[in-house]
Amino acid sequence: MTQEQKAVLEAGGFGVEEAMQRFMNSEQLWIKFLKKFKADTSFGDLVKAMEEKNATKAFEASHTLKGITGNLALTEFNRLVGEQTEYLRGTEINFEAAEAMMPQLKEVYEKTLKIINEVCGE
């Protein structure tokens, strides 16, 4: 990975140094899993659950995304989805606040996919 690619990733909210720690300093392994992220259905599941006003399914999808984005060091995305997960957790659910985050989450999701395509290829 070039310095320019690393700069693009970092500017896009990817934690490159954190990822290298998680992936045993293997850029190839990290890139492999970033490419797999593009095929993951969790974001689509979250969108569907929100549209259906299903807080339980929304929590499950949001929580799954929180884990995936954390493991991949998608720092910005992880912070946002982590906040949303807390709105959907437990008995004090604030579905409206979680729902209000969807435009911002969609923007970060799309930006993340664009950066993965740009840096890692199709």
N, C-alpha and C positions, 0 to 999 in steps of 0.2 A: 504494500500500500504506500502510495507516495505521500509526501508531506502535504501536498495540495488536497489529496483525498481526505487525509486526516483532518485538515482544516475545515473542509466542507462538512464532515461528520460532526465535528465539535461545534461549529457554528449552527448546525441543525439540531442541537440538543442531544447528541450522542456522547456518552462518556467513554471515550476511546481508552484512556488509561484504566478505568474500571473494567472495561471489557477485556483488556489484555490480562488483567489479574484473574478474571473469571474463566477465561479461555486459555489459560496456561501460555500466555504470550503467543498464541497461534492466531494470526490474522486470518488465515485460511479457514480455520474452524469457525471463527466469529462470522465471517462472510457467509459461510455455508448456512449458519442458523439465521442470519439476517434475511437471506433469500427465502428460507422456509417461512419466515414471518409473513411474507407476502401472501402465502397460501392459507394462513391461519384464518379461521372463520369467526373468531371471538368478537371482532369489532362489528361484523354483520349481525351476530347474535345480540349484541348490545343495542344496536340500532333498532332491530326488530322488537326486542323486549321493551324498549322505551316507547316505540310506536303503539305497542299493545298495552302500555301502562302497567306492565307486569314487573313489580319491584323485585320479586324473588329472582326471576330470570335475569333481570338487569343487574342485580347484585352479583350473581354467579358469573355473568359475562365480564363485568367490570373487574371483579376480583381475579378472574383468570388473566385478563389483560394486564392487571397490575403485576402479577407474577411473571408473565412473559416479558413485559417491558423492563422489569427490574433485572431479570436474568440476562437480557440482551444489552443492558446499560443504555436503554433509550430514556435518558434522564428526564428530559422535559415531558415526554409522553407519560412516563411513570409517575411523575409528580402530579400531573393533572388527573390521571385515572385513579391514583391513590386517594385524592381528595374526593372524587366522585364515589368511590367505594365506601368511604366513611359516611357519606350522605345516605347511602342505601343499607347500611349495616344496622342490625339489631332491631330494637323496638321503637326507637326514635327516628324512623325513616323520614328523610326530607326529600321526597321524590321530585318535587318542583325544583329544588336546588340542583339535584343530579341531572334533571332534564335540561335545565338552563345551561349546563356545561357542554351539551352535545355539539353546538356549533364550533366551539373552541376545540373540542376533542376531534371532531371531524377534520378541522383544518390541520391539526397536528398530525393526525393519522395520514392524511393525504400528503403532507410535506414529508413525513417519514418514508412513505413508499417511494416518493419521487427521489429522495436522497439515496435510498437503497438501490434503486434502479440506476441512478447516475454513477454511484461509486462502485457498486458490486455487479452491475450488468443485469440483464434479464434473467 
